[in-house]
Amino acid sequence: MAKVASTSTGAAGARPEPRLVAVADLTRRERRKREVHTRILEGAIALFDERGFHTTKVADICEHADVANKTFFNHFASKEHLLREIASFVLDDFVNEMELARKQPVSTRERIYFLFRRITDRIDEAGAMRAQLVHEVIRVAHDPEVEPQHARKLHDAFRGIVEDGRTAGDVSPDHDPETLTEMLMGALYAVMFNWTNFEDYPLRRRALAAARFLGDAMAAKPPARPNTSRKRK
């Protein structure tokens, strides 16, 4: 996720770009403001990747982005607020990864494994900033005062994987889709939380083990074979 803070749809390695407003609709001043905002984000990501979040100072980011300290605080209230914006981009990428998993022409079990592997790959790409960033991602995803729409987007993306599996017939109908959705979300959050808090926690190994378990637990049971044996007289 060093290169995960992208506003594009799942473009691995892309850098963050301002969203929503078309360039043609912006005034020259607004375009300049967005360019500076992006430059600060790019500088921060590069330094966080290299040095880590806590070691990097606002002055370092300003020097890298070639802006004054005052300009930084015109865009971000603090370094923590800047990290929060990066985390929002990462959450958007997580949703994109889920949509990519849904498009794979494989079973639901394999889609879950694909998704967990992709997300751990992105975390591994984050360099020195990754632990702090993952911690912030979890916080942003569930803080209703920060970005309440993120929790809904994540939930709906996980729910989509479950519903696709139910439609395909390879996810068990024995439990309601909401329960299965919460199982998926909870398992992914649990391994990420443990990784940010426990030293030497094997994130990839535990995430992929969780994916295999979930795939097995959610799988539809094969229909019972009729008993064709004849009773002995």
PyMOL commands that set and color helices and strands:
alter all, ss='L'
color gray80, all
select helices_A, chain A and resi 23-25+28-51+58-65+69-75+79-102+108-124+127-141+148-168+177-197+203-218
alter helices_A, ss='H'
color red, helices_A
deselect
rebuild
show_as cartoon
